[in-house]
Amino acid sequence: MSLLQTTIAGSLPKPAWLAEPKKLWAPWLLEGALLDEGKRDAMRLVVADQETAGIDIVTDGEQTRRHFVTTFIESLDGVDFEHKRTVRIRNRYDADVPVVVGKVARRRPVYVEDIRTLRSLTTRRIKATLPGPMTMVDTLYDNHYRSREKLAREFAAILNQEARELERAGADVIQFDEPAFNVYMDEVRDWGVAALEAAAAGLKCKTAVHICYGYGIKANNDWKKTLGSEWRQYESTFPLLAKSKIDQVSLECANSHVPLELLALLKGKDVMVGAIDVASDAVETPDQVASTIRSAMKFVPAEKLYPCTNCGMVPLARVIAVGKLKALAAGAALVRRELDA
C-alpha cells in the first residue's frame, strides 16, 4: 500500500434531484421506492467522483442520511421524534431535538445494507461512518436516563452491534464522528474515551475517530472566531486518545488555527490530517494541500499520515466538492513523489 492514502471525513453533497443543494440536513425530494433507488444512484455517483478524483479510501458520501446523528437515532427504540425539546447543541446553537423517553435499543441494522452496496461498487478500501456516543447524547433531550454518561454507554453498546455488522459487510475502516470531543473536555476525560472504546470493542478492522470544529455553517464559523489565534482544544484530548485502543484520529488542519505541534501528542496513531477547508468555496490547489501535508509530516511520520478533508462536504456545491477531492488526491500525489525521489 502506498504512503499518504487519501480519504474524506464522510459526507459529500447530494445530487439536486435527491435533496436541495447546499442546504445542511435538507429534506428528501423523493419518496418510497423512488427514494430508495435515488439514494443508491447517488451512492454510485459519489463513488465514481471519489475514484475519478483519485481518493484511495472511499465512503458512501452519507447519501442515504439527512443528518449524521439523528438518521441513526431514528432507527432506535426509546426516542420520541414527535414531541421535540429545544436544547443547546455543543454550547453553540439551539435546536429542536428528539426526546429519550425509555430504554434505547436497536431493533435492526441501520447502515449495513448501505455498506454492502458500497462494497459492491468499488474495489478500493471503504470506510463506514457512525456518530460517536457523546455526540449522540449531545443531540438529544434525555428524559429517561438523566445521566449523559449512562446514555452514552447505552449508545456505545448499540453502536458496537452496528459496527460489528458493518465490519462483516466489508468495511475496512469504521469511523466514529465525535465533534463533541472539542467542547466537553472534562467529559472526554471522565467517560468519553471509554464510551468510544466500548463502541469500537472487538473490531478487527481499522477504527477511527473524527474530531473537527464543525461544518462550514454560520453558527460554527462564528464560534471559531471566538477561539482566538490558537485553537488548542485538541491539547487535552490527544494524549487520552494516544493511550486509547482507537487506531486513527481525524482532525482539522486546513485554514484552522490548530498548532500543528499538537499532532505530536498522537504518537503511535494514524492521523487523518484535514487538508481541505470545508468552510470555504475556494478550491485548494494541489500545492496548498501538499503544503499542509508537509507541515504535518514534521510531527507525524509519513507512513502514519492520511490526507483527508477537515469535515463533511455536504453543504457545498457538488462541483466545488469534486474540485476539492481532486486537489486532495493531487496534493498527496505531489508529496508522495517527493518521498519516492
HELIX and SHEET records of a PDB file:
HELIX    1   1 GLY A   32  ALA A   53  1                                  22    
HELIX    2   2 THR A   70  ILE A   73  1                                   4    
HELIX    3   3 VAL A  112  LEU A  121  1                                  10    
HELIX    4   4 PRO A  133  VAL A  137  1                                   5    
HELIX    5   5 ARG A  148  ARG A  168  1                                  21    
HELIX    6   6 PRO A  179  ASN A  182  5                                   4    
HELIX    7   7 MET A  185  GLU A  187  1                                   3    
HELIX    8   8 VAL A  188  GLY A  192  3                                   5    
HELIX    9   9 VAL A  193  ALA A  199  1                                   7    
HELIX   10  10 LYS A  218  LYS A  225  1                                   8    
HELIX   11  11 TYR A  234  ALA A  242  1                                   9    
HELIX   12  12 LEU A  260  LEU A  266  5                                   7    
HELIX   13  13 PRO A  286  ALA A  296  1                                  11    
HELIX   14  14 ALA A  302  LYS A  304  5                                   3    
HELIX   15  15 ARG A  318  ASP A  340  1                                  23    
SHEET    1   A 7 ILE A  57  VAL A  58  0                                        
SHEET    2   A 7 ARG A 125  PRO A 131  1                                        
SHEET    3   A 7 VAL A 173  ASP A 177  1                                        
SHEET    4   A 7 LYS A 206  ILE A 211  1                                        
SHEET    5   A 7 GLN A 248  GLU A 252  1                                        
SHEET    6   A 7 ASP A 270  GLY A 274  1                                        
SHEET    7   A 7 LEU A 305  CYS A 308  1                                        
SHEET    1   B 3 LEU A  76  ILE A  89  0                                        
SHEET    2   B 3 TYR A  93  ARG A 106 -1                                        
SHEET    3   B 3 TYR A 141  ASP A 142  1                                        
END                                                                             
